[in-house]
Amino acid sequence: MHDRVFRDWSPQEAQRWGHQPLRLHHGWHRSPLFTDDALADLIERYPEQHYALVATSSQGDGQRRWREGEIRGSSGHDVIEAIRQGGLWLNLRNVHLVDRRYACLMDSAYSELQREMPDFDPRAMRMGILISSPRAQVHYHSDLPGQALWQIRGRKRVLVYPPTAPYLPPEVLEEVALSGVEVNMPYRPDFDRGALAVDLEPGQMLHWPLHSPHRVDNHDCLNVSVTTEHWTESIRRTQMVNVANGVLRRQFGWTPQSRAIEGPSFWAKAAFQAAWRRSPWARQAQRLQRPIDFRLAPQKPERLLDIPAYFR
């Protein structure tokens, strides 16, 4: 019998899944796929279109700085050491497409979830690896698909907020659905009074209700984490409604009254958003591209080199 992914699953977890933040124990942190040597090898052969190397400001410092860079010319171990020095995180997107071994991990997790919850029907699953600096932060944001964060190495604190106003007003969610840009959401420090703070240790996974805003503070150590995301039919329909409501609000000044994902209202909005996606207005609302404007200095992990900005 193969090893289970989740160490503490019970019927109570099935009842809580998707309805409240849920912390589970897993065994991925013991996999040889996440050692420094394995990650360095993965980094050295990673396609440019699938990674983002990011340097950011601190949440709430008023600057909202966000720079993206490249790792050309640096070994995988040099990249990890640069991240260890501070101020960076590397997002290896779509790792399941780059290396089949990671896809097998993802498939085993979702297969186990489906066995435990027969009504759970995930589609279009994705997996990424985040390698981030001590004290690095991920700013307040909300994701469109279902999400989970798997801690592999290091420790971090995740603050999860209710997916309702004032933390996530409908118009803000609609704007995220239209543009695909999650990190420009309005945040106030007093929001933290309504947040659930969860400290993640290696071997723990956190899943939260759909669209729940969240932000992350690393502890004083290098962090390696895995992100997984999935779409279900209900999530897909919710996205269609949010897009339609956003267009109605932004383009026509109409305040939507319904977010139903079935019935005549839903089908009308499904047709409406499909037509909008084929229009010129849809292209104007696409995901913001950020320029690549720095490079890691080879064999000098403490240095970032400015380069002429370009877009991938």
DOBA-264590 format. One record per residue: residue in one letter; x, y, z of N, C-alpha, C in turn. Coordinates in steps of 0.2 Angstrom, whole numbers, plus 5000, padded with zeros to 4 digits. Layout:
BEGIN
   residu    npx    npy    npz   capx   capy   capz    cpx    cpy    cpz
        a      X      Y      Z      X      Y      Z      X      Y      Z
...
//
This chain:
BEGIN
   residu    npx    npy    npz   capx   capy   capz    cpx    cpy    cpz
        m   5004   4994   5000   5000   5000   5000   5004   5006   5000
        h   5003   5011   4996   5007   5017   4995   5006   5022   5001
        d   5011   5026   5003   5010   5030   5008   5005   5035   5007
        r   5001   5037   5012   4996   5042   5011   4999   5049   5011
        v   4996   5054   5008   4999   5061   5008   4997   5064   5014
        f   4991   5063   5016   4988   5067   5022   4989   5062   5028
        r   4991   5065   5034   4993   5061   5040   4987   5061   5045
        d   4982   5065   5044   4977   5066   5050   4970   5067   5047
        w   4969   5064   5041   4962   5066   5038   4957   5062   5042
        s   4951   5065   5043   4945   5062   5046   4939   5065   5043
        p   4933   5062   5045   4927   5065   5042   4926   5072   5043
        q   4928   5075   5049   4928   5082   5051   4931   5086   5046
        e   4937   5084   5043   4940   5088   5038   4936   5088   5032
        a   4933   5083   5030   4929   5083   5024   4923   5088   5025
        q   4920   5089   5031   4915   5094   5032   4917   5101   5032
        r   4924   5102   5034   4926   5109   5034   4929   5111   5028
        w   4931   5106   5023   4935   5108   5017   4931   5113   5013
        g   4934   5119   5011   4930   5124   5007   4926   5128   5011
        h   4925   5127   5018   4921   5131   5022   4924   5135   5027
        q   4930   5133   5029   4934   5137   5034   4941   5135   5033
        p   4946   5139   5035   4953   5137   5035   4954   5130   5038
        l   4958   5126   5034   4960   5119   5037   4967   5118   5036
        r   4970   5116   5042   4977   5114   5042   4978   5107   5043
        l   4982   5104   5038   4983   5097   5038   4990   5095   5038
        h   4992   5089   5040   4999   5086   5040   5000   5082   5034
        h   5006   5083   5031   5007   5079   5025   5014   5077   5025
        g   5017   5073   5020   5023   5070   5021   5028   5073   5015
        w   5026   5078   5011   5030   5080   5006   5037   5083   5008
        h   5037   5085   5014   5044   5088   5017   5049   5083   5017
        r   5048   5077   5017   5053   5072   5017   5055   5069   5010
        s   5052   5072   5005   5054   5070   4998   5061   5073   4996
        p   5065   5069   4993   5071   5071   4990   5070   5076   4985
        l   5064   5077   4982   5063   5082   4977   5064   5089   4980
        f   5065   5090   4986   5065   5097   4989   5071   5099   4993
        t   5077   5095   4992   5083   5096   4994   5086   5102   4990
        d   5091   5105   4993   5095   5110   4989   5097   5108   4983
        d   5100   5102   4982   5103   5099   4976   5097   5098   4971
        a   5092   5096   4973   5086   5094   4968   5083   5101   4966
        l   5082   5106   4970   5080   5112   4968   5085   5116   4964
        a   5091   5116   4965   5096   5119   4961   5096   5116   4954
        d   5096   5110   4954   5095   5106   4947   5089   5109   4943
        l   5083   5109   4947   5077   5111   4944   5077   5118   4941
        i   5080   5123   4945   5081   5130   4944   5085   5131   4937
        e   5091   5127   4937   5095   5128   4931   5092   5126   4924
        r   5087   5122   4924   5084   5120   4918   5076   5122   4918
        y   5075   5127   4922   5068   5130   4922   5067   5135   4916
        p   5061   5134   4912   5060   5138   4907   5058   5145   4909
        e   5061   5150   4906   5060   5157   4908   5052   5159   4909
        q   5048   5157   4904   5041   5159   4904   5037   5156   4910
        h   5041   5151   4914   5037   5148   4920   5040   5150   4926
        y   5044   5155   4927   5046   5157   4933   5046   5165   4934
        a   5045   5167   4940   5046   5174   4942   5051   5175   4948
        l   5056   5179   4947   5060   5181   4953   5058   5188   4955
        v   5056   5189   4961   5053   5195   4963   5056   5198   4969
        a   5057   5204   4969   5060   5208   4975   5054   5213   4977
        t   5052   5213   4983   5046   5217   4985   5048   5221   4991
        s   5043   5226   4992   5044   5230   4998   5040   5227   5004
        s   5040   5229   5010   5036   5227   5015   5029   5229   5015
        q   5024   5225   5017   5017   5226   5017   5016   5232   5021
        g   5013   5238   5019   5011   5243   5023   5016   5249   5023
        d   5022   5248   5019   5027   5253   5020   5025   5259   5015
        g   5020   5259   5012   5017   5264   5007   5021   5265   5001
        q   5026   5260   4999   5029   5261   4993   5026   5256   4987
        r   5024   5250   4989   5021   5245   4985   5026   5244   4979
        r   5033   5243   4981   5038   5241   4976   5037   5234   4974
        w   5038   5233   4968   5038   5226   4966   5042   5225   4959
        r   5048   5222   4960   5052   5221   4954   5053   5214   4952
        e   5053   5213   4946   5055   5206   4943   5061   5206   4940
        g   5065   5200   4941   5071   5199   4938   5072   5193   4935
        e   5079   5192   4933   5080   5185   4929   5086   5182   4933
        i   5087   5176   4931   5093   5172   4934   5098   5169   4929
        r   5098   5172   4923   5103   5170   4918   5110   5171   4921
        g   5114   5166   4920   5121   5166   4922   5122   5164   4929
        s   5117   5162   4933   5118   5160   4940   5117   5153   4940
        s   5121   5149   4944   5119   5142   4945   5113   5142   4950
        g   5110   5136   4950   5105   5135   4955   5106   5136   4962
        h   5112   5134   4964   5114   5135   4971   5115   5142   4972
        d   5118   5146   4967   5119   5153   4968   5112   5157   4969
        v   5107   5154   4965   5100   5157   4966   5098   5156   4973
        i   5098   5150   4975   5096   5148   4982   5099   5152   4987
        e   5106   5153   4986   5110   5157   4991   5108   5164   4991
        a   5107   5167   4985   5104   5174   4985   5098   5175   4988
        i   5093   5170   4988   5087   5171   4991   5088   5170   4999
        r   5093   5166   5001   5094   5165   5008   5097   5172   5011
        q   5100   5176   5007   5103   5182   5009   5097   5187   5011
        g   5092   5186   5007   5086   5191   5009   5083   5195   5004
        g   5077   5197   5004   5073   5201   5000   5071   5199   4994
        l   5070   5192   4993   5068   5189   4986   5063   5183   4987
        w   5060   5182   4982   5056   5175   4982   5056   5173   4975
        l   5057   5167   4974   5056   5164   4967   5050   5159   4966
        n   5046   5161   4961   5040   5157   4960   5041   5153   4954
        l   5042   5146   4955   5042   5141   4950   5035   5139   4948
        r   5032   5143   4943   5026   5141   4941   5025   5135   4937
        n   5020   5131   4937   5018   5126   4933   5024   5120   4933
        v   5026   5119   4939   5031   5114   4940   5029   5107   4938
        h   5023   5106   4938   5020   5099   4936   5021   5098   4928
        l   5021   5104   4924   5023   5103   4917   5030   5103   4916
        v   5034   5105   4920   5042   5105   4919   5045   5099   4921
        d   5042   5095   4926   5045   5089   4929   5040   5085   4931
        r   5039   5079   4928   5034   5074   4929   5034   5072   4936
        r   5040   5072   4940   5040   5069   4946   5036   5073   4951
        y   5036   5080   4950   5031   5084   4954   5024   5084   4952
        a   5023   5082   4946   5016   5081   4944   5013   5075   4947
        c   5017   5070   4949   5015   5064   4952   5013   5065   4959
        l   5017   5070   4962   5015   5072   4969   5008   5075   4969
        m   5007   5080   4965   5001   5083   4964   4995   5079   4963
        d   4996   5074   4958   4991   5069   4956   4989   5065   4962
        s   4994   5063   4966   4993   5059   4972   4989   5062   4977
        a   4990   5069   4978   4986   5073   4983   4979   5073   4981
        y   4978   5075   4975   4971   5076   4973   4967   5070   4972
        s   4971   5064   4970   4967   5058   4970   4965   5056   4977
        e   4969   5057   4982   4967   5056   4989   4962   5060   4991
        l   4962   5066   4990   4956   5071   4991   4949   5068   4988
        q   4950   5066   4982   4944   5063   4979   4941   5057   4982
        r   4946   5053   4984   4944   5047   4988   4940   5048   4994
        e   4943   5054   4998   4940   5055   5004   4933   5060   5003
        m   4933   5063   4998   4927   5067   4997   4924   5066   4989
        p   4920   5061   4989   4918   5059   4982   4915   5064   4978
        d   4912   5069   4981   4908   5075   4978   4913   5080   4975
        f   4920   5080   4978   4925   5085   4976   4927   5083   4969
        d   4927   5087   4964   4929   5085   4957   4933   5091   4954
        p   4940   5091   4956   4944   5096   4954   4946   5095   4947
        r   4947   5100   4943   4949   5100   4936   4955   5106   4935
        a   4959   5105   4930   4964   5110   4928   4968   5111   4934
        m   4971   5106   4938   4975   5107   4944   4982   5110   4941
        r   4985   5114   4946   4992   5117   4944   4996   5116   4951
        m   5002   5117   4950   5007   5116   4956   5013   5121   4954
        g   5015   5124   4960   5021   5128   4959   5025   5127   4966
        i   5031   5130   4965   5036   5130   4971   5038   5137   4972
        l   5038   5139   4979   5040   5145   4981   5046   5145   4985
        i   5052   5148   4983   5058   5148   4987   5058   5155   4989
        s   5058   5157   4996   5058   5164   4998   5063   5165   5004
        s   5064   5171   5004   5070   5174   5009   5067   5174   5016
        p   5072   5174   5021   5070   5175   5028   5066   5182   5028
        r   5061   5182   5032   5057   5188   5033   5053   5191   5027
        a   5053   5187   5021   5050   5189   5015   5042   5189   5016
        q   5039   5193   5012   5032   5194   5013   5028   5193   5006
        v   5022   5190   5007   5018   5190   5001   5012   5195   5003
        h   5011   5200   4999   5006   5205   5001   4999   5202   5000
        y   4995   5206   5004   4987   5205   5004   4985   5204   4997
        h   4981   5198   4996   4979   5197   4989   4973   5191   4990
        s   4970   5190   4984   4965   5185   4984   4966   5181   4977
        d   4965   5174   4978   4966   5170   4972   4959   5168   4969
        l   4959   5167   4962   4953   5165   4959   4951   5158   4959
        p   4956   5153   4959   4955   5146   4959   4955   5144   4967
        g   4953   5137   4968   4954   5135   4974   4962   5134   4976
        q   4964   5135   4982   4971   5136   4984   4973   5131   4990
        a   4979   5129   4990   4982   5126   4996   4989   5128   4996
        l   4992   5129   5002   4999   5131   5003   5002   5125   5007
        w   5008   5122   5005   5011   5116   5008   5018   5118   5010
        q   5019   5118   5017   5025   5120   5019   5030   5114   5019
        i   5036   5116   5016   5041   5110   5015   5047   5112   5020
        r   5050   5118   5020   5056   5120   5024   5055   5127   5026
        g   5057   5128   5033   5056   5134   5036   5049   5135   5039
        r   5048   5141   5041   5042   5143   5045   5039   5149   5042
        k   5033   5150   5042   5029   5156   5040   5023   5157   5044
        r   5021   5163   5044   5014   5165   5047   5009   5167   5041
        v   5004   5164   5040   4999   5165   5035   4993   5168   5039
        l   4991   5174   5037   4985   5177   5039   4979   5177   5034
        v   4974   5174   5036   4968   5172   5031   4962   5176   5034
        y   4959   5180   5029   4954   5185   5030   4947   5182   5027
        p   4941   5184   5030   4935   5182   5027   4934   5184   5020
        p   4931   5180   5016   4930   5183   5009   4924   5187   5008
        t   4923   5192   5012   4917   5196   5012   4920   5203   5014
        a   4915   5208   5013   4917   5215   5014   4917   5216   5022
        p   4922   5220   5024   4926   5225   5020   4932   5222   5018
        y   4934   5216   5019   4940   5213   5017   4940   5211   5010
        l   4935   5210   5007   4934   5208   5000   4927   5210   4997
        p   4927   5217   4996   4920   5219   4993   4919   5216   4986
        p   4913   5216   4984   4911   5212   4978   4915   5216   4972
        e   4915   5223   4972   4918   5226   4966   4926   5225   4966
        v   4929   5223   4972   4936   5222   4972   4937   5215   4969
        l   4933   5210   4971   4934   5203   4968   4932   5203   4961
        e   4928   5207   4958   4926   5207   4951   4932   5210   4947
        e   4935   5215   4950   4941   5218   4947   4947   5213   4946
        v   4948   5209   4951   4953   5204   4951   4951   5198   4946
        a   4944   5197   4945   4942   5192   4940   4943   5195   4933
        l   4942   5201   4932   4943   5204   4926   4950   5205   4924
        s   4954   5207   4928   4961   5208   4926   4966   5203   4928
        g   4965   5198   4932   4969   5193   4934   4975   5196   4939
        v   4975   5202   4941   4980   5205   4945   4977   5205   4952
        e   4981   5201   4957   4978   5199   4964   4981   5204   4969
        v   4987   5207   4967   4991   5210   4973   4990   5217   4974
        n   4985   5220   4970   4984   5227   4971   4978   5229   4975
        m   4976   5224   4979   4970   5225   4983   4971   5230   4989
        p   4966   5234   4990   4966   5238   4996   4967   5234   5003
        y   4972   5236   5007   4973   5233   5013   4974   5238   5018
        r   4971   5237   5024   4972   5241   5030   4974   5237   5036
        p   4979   5240   5040   4981   5236   5046   4976   5234   5050
        d   4970   5237   5051   4965   5235   5056   4961   5229   5053
        f   4962   5227   5047   4959   5221   5044   4962   5215   5048
        d   4968   5216   5051   4971   5210   5055   4967   5208   5061
        r   4963   5212   5063   4959   5210   5069   4954   5205   5067
        g   4952   5204   5061   4947   5199   5058   4950   5193   5055
        a   4957   5193   5055   4961   5187   5052   4962   5182   5057
        l   4963   5176   5054   4965   5170   5057   4973   5169   5055
        a   4977   5169   5061   4984   5169   5060   4986   5161   5061
        v   4989   5158   5056   4991   5151   5056   4999   5151   5055
        d   5003   5148   5060   5010   5147   5059   5011   5140   5056
        l   5014   5140   5050   5015   5134   5046   5022   5131   5047
        e   5022   5125   5049   5029   5121   5050   5030   5116   5044
        p   5036   5114   5043   5037   5109   5038   5032   5103   5039
        g   5029   5101   5034   5024   5095   5035   5017   5097   5036
        q   5016   5104   5035   5009   5106   5036   5006   5109   5030
        m   5000   5108   5029   4997   5111   5023   4991   5115   5025
        l   4990   5121   5022   4984   5126   5024   4980   5127   5018
        h   4973   5125   5018   4968   5126   5013   4963   5131   5016
        w   4960   5136   5012   4956   5141   5014   4950   5141   5010
        p   4944   5144   5012   4938   5145   5007   4940   5149   5001
        l   4936   5148   4996   4937   5151   4990   4937   5159   4990
        h   4943   5162   4987   4943   5169   4987   4946   5172   4994
        s   4947   5168   4999   4949   5171   5005   4955   5176   5004
        p   4955   5182   5006   4961   5186   5006   4966   5183   5011
        h   4972   5184   5009   4978   5181   5014   4984   5185   5012
        r   4988   5185   5017   4995   5187   5016   5000   5183   5020
        v   5006   5183   5019   5011   5179   5022   5017   5182   5024
        d   5019   5181   5030   5026   5183   5033   5030   5177   5035
        n   5036   5177   5031   5041   5172   5033   5044   5173   5040
        h   5046   5168   5044   5050   5169   5049   5057   5170   5047
        d   5062   5170   5052   5069   5172   5050   5072   5166   5048
        c   5070   5163   5042   5073   5157   5039   5071   5157   5032
        l   5075   5153   5028   5074   5152   5021   5067   5148   5021
        n   5063   5149   5016   5057   5145   5016   5056   5142   5009
        v   5054   5136   5009   5052   5132   5003   5045   5130   5004
        s   5040   5132   4999   5033   5130   5000   5031   5128   4993
        v   5026   5124   4993   5022   5122   4987   5015   5125   4987
        t   5013   5127   4981   5006   5130   4980   5003   5125   4975
        t   4997   5123   4977   4992   5120   4972   4986   5123   4971
        e   4983   5123   4965   4977   5126   4964   4973   5122   4960
        h   4966   5123   4960   4962   5119   4956   4955   5123   4954
        w   4952   5120   4949   4946   5123   4947   4941   5117   4948
        t   4935   5119   4950   4929   5114   4950   4924   5117   4946
        e   4918   5114   4944   4913   5117   4940   4910   5123   4944
        s   4909   5122   4950   4906   5128   4954   4911   5134   4954
        i   4918   5133   4955   4922   5138   4955   4922   5141   4948
        r   4922   5137   4942   4922   5140   4936   4916   5144   4935
        r   4910   5142   4937   4904   5146   4936   4905   5153   4940
        t   4907   5152   4946   4908   5158   4950   4913   5163   4947
        q   4918   5161   4943   4922   5166   4940   4918   5169   4934
        m   4914   5165   4931   4910   5168   4925   4905   5173   4928
        v   4902   5172   4934   4898   5177   4936   4902   5183   4939
        n   4907   5182   4942   4911   5188   4944   4914   5192   4938
        v   4915   5189   4932   4917   5193   4926   4911   5197   4924
        a   4906   5193   4923   4900   5197   4921   4898   5203   4925
        n   4898   5202   4932   4896   5207   4936   4901   5213   4936
        g   4907   5211   4935   4912   5216   4934   4911   5221   4928
        v   4910   5217   4923   4908   5221   4916   4902   5226   4917
        l   4897   5223   4920   4891   5227   4921   4892   5233   4926
        r   4896   5232   4931   4898   5237   4935   4902   5242   4932
        r   4908   5240   4929   4913   5245   4926   4910   5248   4920
        q   4907   5244   4915   4906   5247   4909   4899   5250   4908
        f   4894   5248   4912   4887   5250   4912   4885   5254   4918
        g   4889   5254   4923   4887   5258   4929   4881   5254   4933
        w   4880   5248   4932   4875   5244   4935   4877   5240   4941
        t   4874   5240   4947   4876   5237   4953   4873   5230   4953
        p   4876   5224   4951   4873   5218   4951   4870   5216   4958
        q   4865   5212   4958   4861   5210   4964   4862   5203   4965
        s   4865   5199   4961   4865   5192   4961   4872   5189   4960
        r   4874   5184   4963   4880   5180   4962   4878   5173   4961
        a   4872   5171   4959   4869   5164   4958   4873   5161   4953
        i   4875   5154   4954   4879   5151   4949   4874   5145   4946
        e   4868   5146   4946   4863   5142   4942   4857   5146   4941
        g   4852   5143   4937   4846   5147   4935   4847   5152   4930
        p   4841   5155   4928   4841   5160   4922   4846   5165   4923
        s   4847   5168   4929   4852   5174   4929   4859   5171   4928
        f   4861   5165   4930   4867   5163   4929   4868   5162   4921
        w   4864   5159   4918   4865   5157   4911   4865   5164   4907
        a   4861   5169   4908   4862   5175   4905   4869   5178   4906
        k   4871   5178   4912   4878   5181   4913   4883   5176   4910
        a   4882   5170   4910   4887   5166   4906   4888   5168   4899
        a   4882   5169   4896   4882   5171   4889   4885   5178   4888
        f   4884   5182   4893   4886   5189   4892   4894   5189   4893
        q   4896   5186   4898   4904   5186   4899   4907   5183   4893
        a   4904   5178   4890   4908   5174   4885   4908   5179   4879
        a   4903   5183   4878   4903   5188   4872   4908   5193   4874
        w   4909   5196   4880   4913   5201   4882   4921   5198   4881
        r   4922   5192   4882   4929   5189   4882   4931   5190   4874
        r   4927   5190   4870   4928   5191   4863   4929   5198   4860
        s   4927   5203   4865   4927   5210   4863   4934   5213   4864
        p   4935   5219   4861   4941   5223   4862   4942   5225   4869
        w   4936   5226   4873   4937   5228   4880   4940   5223   4884
        a   4940   5217   4882   4943   5211   4886   4950   5212   4886
        r   4953   5214   4880   4960   5214   4880   4963   5220   4884
        q   4959   5225   4885   4961   5231   4889   4962   5229   4897
        a   4958   5224   4899   4958   5222   4906   4963   5216   4907
        q   4967   5214   4903   4971   5208   4904   4976   5210   4909
        r   4979   5204   4912   4984   5204   4917   4990   5209   4915
        l   4992   5213   4920   4997   5218   4920   5004   5215   4919
        q   5008   5217   4914   5014   5214   4913   5019   5219   4917
        r   5024   5216   4921   5029   5219   4924   5035   5218   4921
        p   5039   5224   4920   5046   5223   4916   5051   5219   4921
        i   5055   5215   4917   5061   5212   4920   5066   5217   4920
        d   5069   5220   4926   5074   5225   4926   5080   5224   4931
        f   5081   5218   4933   5087   5216   4937   5089   5209   4936
        r   5095   5208   4937   5098   5201   4937   5102   5200   4943
        l   5102   5193   4945   5107   5191   4950   5114   5192   4948
        a   5118   5194   4952   5125   5194   4950   5128   5187   4951
        p   5131   5184   4946   5134   5178   4947   5139   5177   4952
        q   5138   5172   4957   5143   5171   4962   5144   5177   4967
        k   5139   5181   4967   5139   5187   4972   5131   5187   4974
        p   5129   5183   4978   5122   5182   4980   5119   5189   4984
        e   5124   5193   4986   5121   5199   4990   5120   5204   4985
        r   5121   5204   4978   5120   5209   4974   5115   5208   4968
        l   5111   5213   4967   5106   5213   4961   5109   5218   4956
        l   5109   5216   4950   5112   5221   4945   5106   5224   4941
        d   5105   5230   4940   5100   5233   4936   5102   5232   4929
        i   5097   5230   4925   5098   5229   4918   5092   5233   4914
        p   5093   5234   4907   5088   5238   4904   5081   5234   4904
        a   5076   5237   4906   5070   5234   4907   5067   5231   4900
        y   5064   5225   4901   5061   5222   4895   5055   5217   4898
        f   5051   5215   4893   5045   5211   4895   5046   5204   4891
        r   5044   5199   4895   5044   5192   4892   5038   5191   4888
//
